Amino acid sequence: FAVPSWAEDEVWYCVEEHSYQLEDQNKDGVYKLENYNDEKFTLKHEANNNRLAIAGRAWDADELFYLDCVRCYSSPSYLVAYDSIFNFRLEQSRFSYTWNTGTETKMATGTCTKF
C-alpha cells in the first residue's frame, strides 16, 4: 500500500478495527451481515479545499476519494465529512464511517495516526 505524496496538509494513516457490511449478495431481497477484513487507508485534510482526500483499496483504489468537510478542525483533530452515500468522522485518533447505497450498507471504526 503506497502512501500518496502529499505536501503540507495534515495526513493520517488509518486502520480499521471492526468492519461490517449488510448486503443483498444474491439480489433476492435477503440481506446478510458480513464481517470484512480490516482495511488500511490514508486520509488527508485538504484545508484549502475544505475536503478530505482518502486513498485505499476500499475507497476507489485507483483514484483519490473526496468528501466535502462539514466541520474540519486541526486542533484538536476533529473531521466530519459526508456526501449522499458516505459519512466519515474522526475525533482525536478514533474514526468511524458508514456508507449506504440502497443495496448495501457498511460501517467501520478504527484508529488513525497523524504523520
TORSELO-203803 format. One record per residue: residue in one letter; residue number from 1; x, y, z of N, C-alpha, C in turn. Coordinates in steps of 0.02 Angstrom, whole numbers. Example, Ala and Ser with C-alpha at 12.3 -4.5 7.8 and 13.67 -1.06 7.14 Angstrom:
+------+------+--------+--------+--------+--------+--------+--------+--------+--------+--------+
: resn : resi :    n.x :    n.y :    n.z :   ca.x :   ca.y :   ca.z :    c.x :    c.y :    c.z :
+------+------+--------+--------+--------+--------+--------+--------+--------+--------+--------+
:    a :    1 :    660 :   -284 :    390 :    615 :   -225 :    390 :    660 :   -165 :    390 :
:    s :    2 :    642 :   -112 :    354 :    684 :    -53 :    357 :    645 :      2 :    394 :
+------+------+--------+--------+--------+--------+--------+--------+--------+--------+--------+
This chain:
+------+------+--------+--------+--------+--------+--------+--------+--------+--------+--------+
: resn : resi :    n.x :    n.y :    n.z :   ca.x :   ca.y :   ca.z :    c.x :    c.y :    c.z :
+------+------+--------+--------+--------+--------+--------+--------+--------+--------+--------+
:    f :    1 :     43 :    -58 :      0 :      0 :      0 :      0 :     45 :     61 :      0 :
:    a :    2 :     45 :     98 :    -54 :     88 :    157 :    -61 :     53 :    218 :    -32 :
:    v :    3 :     90 :    258 :      4 :     63 :    320 :     32 :     69 :    374 :    -21 :
:    p :    4 :     15 :    409 :    -37 :     18 :    462 :    -87 :     66 :    517 :    -65 :
:    s :    5 :     96 :    549 :   -114 :    145 :    601 :    -99 :    109 :    668 :    -90 :
:    w :    6 :     87 :    680 :    -30 :     52 :    742 :    -14 :     99 :    788 :     23 :
:    a :    7 :     90 :    852 :     13 :    136 :    900 :     43 :    112 :    925 :    111 :
:    e :    8 :     88 :    986 :    115 :     82 :   1022 :    177 :     20 :   1008 :    219 :
:    d :    9 :    -32 :    981 :    192 :    -92 :    970 :    231 :    -82 :    911 :    279 :
:    e :   10 :   -127 :    907 :    329 :   -122 :    854 :    379 :   -140 :    787 :    348 :
:    v :   11 :   -100 :    736 :    364 :   -110 :    669 :    337 :   -110 :    618 :    394 :
:    w :   12 :   -156 :    570 :    389 :   -162 :    516 :    438 :   -158 :    449 :    403 :
:    y :   13 :   -130 :    400 :    438 :   -132 :    330 :    417 :   -183 :    296 :    462 :
:    c :   14 :   -233 :    265 :    432 :   -290 :    237 :    469 :   -296 :    162 :    460 :
:    v :   15 :   -317 :    128 :    513 :   -326 :     56 :    513 :   -394 :     40 :    543 :
:    e :   16 :   -435 :      4 :    505 :   -500 :    -18 :    531 :   -489 :    -72 :    584 :
:    e :   17 :   -529 :    -69 :    637 :   -529 :   -122 :    688 :   -589 :   -168 :    682 :
:    h :   18 :   -645 :   -139 :    660 :   -706 :   -177 :    650 :   -739 :   -151 :    587 :
:    s :   19 :   -762 :   -198 :    544 :   -792 :   -179 :    481 :   -847 :   -229 :    464 :
:    y :   20 :   -908 :   -203 :    455 :   -965 :   -245 :    441 :  -1004 :   -218 :    382 :
:    q :   21 :  -1034 :   -263 :    344 :  -1074 :   -243 :    287 :  -1138 :   -284 :    285 :
:    l :   22 :  -1194 :   -249 :    274 :  -1259 :   -280 :    265 :  -1274 :   -275 :    191 :
:    e :   23 :  -1284 :   -334 :    158 :  -1288 :   -334 :     85 :  -1335 :   -389 :     59 :
:    d :   24 :  -1370 :   -372 :      6 :  -1411 :   -420 :    -31 :  -1366 :   -450 :    -86 :
:    q :   25 :  -1325 :   -499 :    -67 :  -1274 :   -525 :   -112 :  -1303 :   -560 :   -173 :
:    n :   26 :  -1359 :   -595 :   -166 :  -1388 :   -632 :   -221 :  -1443 :   -594 :   -257 :
:    k :   27 :  -1454 :   -531 :   -236 :  -1506 :   -488 :   -266 :  -1575 :   -522 :   -263 :
:    d :   28 :  -1587 :   -557 :   -206 :  -1651 :   -592 :   -196 :  -1691 :   -563 :   -138 :
:    g :   29 :  -1670 :   -504 :   -113 :  -1705 :   -472 :    -58 :  -1687 :   -498 :     11 :
:    v :   30 :  -1640 :   -545 :     14 :  -1617 :   -572 :     78 :  -1550 :   -540 :     95 :
:    y :   31 :  -1549 :   -501 :    149 :  -1488 :   -467 :    169 :  -1450 :   -507 :    221 :
:    k :   32 :  -1385 :   -506 :    216 :  -1342 :   -544 :    261 :  -1288 :   -497 :    288 :
:    l :   33 :  -1273 :   -503 :    354 :  -1221 :   -464 :    386 :  -1155 :   -501 :    379 :
:    e :   34 :  -1105 :   -466 :    350 :  -1039 :   -495 :    340 :   -988 :   -456 :    380 :
:    n :   35 :   -939 :   -491 :    408 :   -882 :   -460 :    442 :   -825 :   -460 :    391 :
:    y :   36 :   -798 :   -402 :    375 :   -746 :   -397 :    324 :   -678 :   -389 :    354 :
:    n :   37 :   -627 :   -405 :    315 :   -558 :   -393 :    336 :   -548 :   -319 :    348 :
:    d :   38 :   -511 :   -304 :    398 :   -498 :   -234 :    414 :   -453 :   -203 :    361 :
:    e :   39 :   -473 :   -146 :    336 :   -436 :   -111 :    283 :   -391 :    -58 :    313 :
:    k :   40 :   -343 :    -37 :    275 :   -299 :     18 :    292 :   -307 :     72 :    239 :
:    f :   41 :   -303 :    135 :    259 :   -309 :    189 :    210 :   -272 :    250 :    236 :
:    t :   42 :   -259 :    296 :    190 :   -228 :    359 :    206 :   -279 :    414 :    196 :
:    l :   43 :   -279 :    460 :    244 :   -328 :    514 :    245 :   -291 :    580 :    247 :
:    k :   44 :   -311 :    626 :    205 :   -280 :    693 :    205 :   -334 :    746 :    211 :
:    h :   45 :   -324 :    793 :    257 :   -369 :    850 :    262 :   -341 :    905 :    218 :
:    e :   46 :   -375 :    920 :    163 :   -356 :    974 :    118 :   -390 :   1038 :    143 :
:    a :   47 :   -358 :   1073 :    187 :   -389 :   1131 :    219 :   -409 :   1185 :    169 :
:    n :   48 :   -367 :   1198 :    119 :   -384 :   1250 :     70 :   -445 :   1233 :     28 :
:    n :   49 :   -457 :   1168 :     16 :   -515 :   1146 :    -22 :   -574 :   1126 :     22 :
:    n :   50 :   -563 :   1127 :     88 :   -614 :   1107 :    137 :   -643 :   1038 :    121 :
:    r :   51 :   -598 :    990 :    113 :   -619 :    921 :     98 :   -569 :    872 :    123 :
:    l :   52 :   -589 :    808 :    125 :   -545 :    753 :    141 :   -529 :    715 :     77 :
:    a :   53 :   -468 :    694 :     70 :   -446 :    652 :     15 :   -426 :    585 :     46 :
:    i :   54 :   -455 :    530 :     22 :   -445 :    465 :     52 :   -417 :    418 :     -1 :
:    a :   55 :   -364 :    381 :     16 :   -334 :    333 :    -30 :   -332 :    265 :      4 :
:    g :   56 :   -355 :    214 :    -31 :   -354 :    147 :     -4 :   -396 :    100 :    -47 :
:    r :   57 :   -384 :     36 :    -39 :   -418 :    -14 :    -80 :   -494 :    -10 :    -76 :
:    a :   58 :   -520 :      1 :    -16 :   -593 :      3 :     -8 :   -623 :     70 :    -29 :
:    w :   59 :   -581 :    119 :    -44 :   -604 :    187 :    -60 :   -589 :    205 :   -132 :
:    d :   60 :   -604 :    162 :   -180 :   -590 :    176 :   -250 :   -514 :    174 :   -261 :
:    a :   61 :   -487 :    115 :   -259 :   -415 :    102 :   -254 :   -371 :    141 :   -303 :
:    d :   62 :   -394 :    153 :   -363 :   -352 :    184 :   -414 :   -354 :    260 :   -413 :
:    e :   63 :   -401 :    289 :   -379 :   -411 :    361 :   -377 :   -418 :    385 :   -305 :
:    l :   64 :   -404 :    448 :   -294 :   -420 :    477 :   -229 :   -495 :    484 :   -223 :
:    f :   65 :   -521 :    472 :   -164 :   -592 :    479 :   -150 :   -600 :    542 :   -108 :
:    y :   66 :   -645 :    587 :   -128 :   -653 :    652 :    -94 :   -720 :    657 :    -59 :
:    l :   67 :   -719 :    686 :      1 :   -779 :    702 :     39 :   -773 :    774 :     61 :
:    d :   68 :   -827 :    813 :     52 :   -827 :    883 :     75 :   -834 :    886 :    150 :
:    c :   69 :   -794 :    930 :    180 :   -797 :    940 :    253 :   -860 :    976 :    273 :
:    v :   70 :   -888 :    955 :    328 :   -943 :    990 :    360 :   -913 :   1029 :    419 :
:    r :   71 :   -873 :    995 :    458 :   -835 :   1026 :    513 :   -766 :    993 :    513 :
:    c :   72 :   -716 :   1030 :    495 :   -648 :   1003 :    495 :   -602 :   1052 :    530 :
:    y :   73 :   -573 :   1030 :    586 :   -529 :   1071 :    626 :   -464 :   1033 :    639 :
:    s :   74 :   -409 :   1069 :    643 :   -344 :   1037 :    654 :   -329 :   1025 :    727 :
:    s :   75 :   -348 :   1071 :    770 :   -328 :   1065 :    839 :   -388 :   1079 :    884 :
:    p :   76 :   -413 :   1031 :    921 :   -393 :    960 :    916 :   -419 :    929 :    852 :
:    s :   77 :   -391 :    873 :    833 :   -411 :    841 :    771 :   -485 :    821 :    773 :
:    y :   78 :   -524 :    852 :    730 :   -596 :    838 :    726 :   -617 :    849 :    654 :
:    l :   79 :   -634 :    795 :    619 :   -653 :    798 :    549 :   -720 :    765 :    540 :
:    v :   80 :   -767 :    800 :    509 :   -831 :    772 :    491 :   -844 :    789 :    418 :
:    a :   81 :   -855 :    738 :    377 :   -866 :    748 :    305 :   -916 :    696 :    281 :
:    y :   82 :   -957 :    716 :    232 :  -1004 :    667 :    204 :  -1029 :    690 :    136 :
:    d :   83 :  -1060 :    642 :    102 :  -1097 :    657 :     40 :  -1162 :    617 :     43 :
:    s :   84 :  -1193 :    605 :    -13 :  -1258 :    571 :    -13 :  -1253 :    497 :      6 :
:    i :   85 :  -1193 :    467 :      5 :  -1184 :    396 :     20 :  -1140 :    386 :     81 :
:    f :   86 :  -1087 :    425 :     89 :  -1036 :    414 :    140 :  -1042 :    465 :    197 :
:    n :   87 :  -1024 :    442 :    257 :  -1021 :    484 :    316 :   -958 :    465 :    354 :
:    f :   88 :   -911 :    513 :    362 :   -847 :    499 :    395 :   -837 :    547 :    453 :
:    r :   89 :   -812 :    521 :    509 :   -797 :    562 :    568 :   -732 :    538 :    600 :
:    l :   90 :   -689 :    587 :    616 :   -627 :    574 :    653 :   -626 :    621 :    712 :
:    e :   91 :   -619 :    593 :    772 :   -611 :    634 :    833 :   -549 :    609 :    868 :
:    q :   92 :   -500 :    655 :    875 :   -434 :    638 :    902 :   -404 :    584 :    857 :
:    s :   93 :   -398 :    522 :    880 :   -369 :    470 :    837 :   -419 :    415 :    820 :
:    r :   94 :   -482 :    421 :    839 :   -533 :    370 :    827 :   -578 :    392 :    769 :
:    f :   95 :   -588 :    348 :    720 :   -632 :    364 :    664 :   -690 :    314 :    661 :
:    s :   96 :   -742 :    336 :    628 :   -797 :    291 :    610 :   -824 :    316 :    543 :
:    y :   97 :   -849 :    269 :    503 :   -882 :    289 :    441 :   -937 :    240 :    424 :
:    t :   98 :   -984 :    264 :    385 :  -1037 :    223 :    358 :  -1046 :    240 :    285 :
:    w :   99 :  -1073 :    192 :    248 :  -1098 :    208 :    181 :  -1159 :    167 :    167 :
:    n :  100 :  -1203 :    195 :    127 :  -1266 :    163 :    111 :  -1283 :    178 :     38 :
:    t :  101 :  -1286 :    126 :     -3 :  -1301 :    135 :    -74 :  -1372 :    115 :    -92 :
:    g :  102 :  -1410 :     91 :    -45 :  -1476 :     66 :    -59 :  -1478 :    -10 :    -63 :
:    t :  103 :  -1423 :    -40 :    -88 :  -1419 :   -113 :    -91 :  -1367 :   -140 :    -42 :
:    e :  104 :  -1327 :    -96 :    -14 :  -1278 :   -118 :     36 :  -1266 :    -61 :     85 :
:    t :  105 :  -1251 :    -81 :    147 :  -1234 :    -33 :    199 :  -1171 :    -59 :    234 :
:    k :  106 :  -1122 :    -15 :    242 :  -1060 :    -35 :    276 :  -1048 :     13 :    333 :
:    m :  107 :  -1019 :    -14 :    387 :   -998 :     28 :    443 :   -931 :      1 :    468 :
:    a :  108 :   -887 :     48 :    488 :   -821 :     29 :    512 :   -797 :     79 :    563 :
:    t :  109 :   -751 :     57 :    606 :   -719 :    100 :    655 :   -647 :     78 :    663 :
:    g :  110 :   -606 :    124 :    686 :   -535 :    108 :    696 :   -497 :    168 :    720 :
:    t :  111 :   -432 :    167 :    709 :   -390 :    222 :    733 :   -348 :    250 :    676 :
:    c :  112 :   -329 :    313 :    685 :   -285 :    348 :    638 :   -226 :    377 :    675 :
:    t :  113 :   -169 :    375 :    643 :   -108 :    405 :    670 :    -86 :    460 :    623 :
:    k :  114 :    -75 :    520 :    650 :    -54 :    577 :    608 :     19 :    569 :    591 :
:    f :  115 :     35 :    580 :    526 :    105 :    579 :    504 :    141 :    639 :    530 :
+------+------+--------+--------+--------+--------+--------+--------+--------+--------+--------+
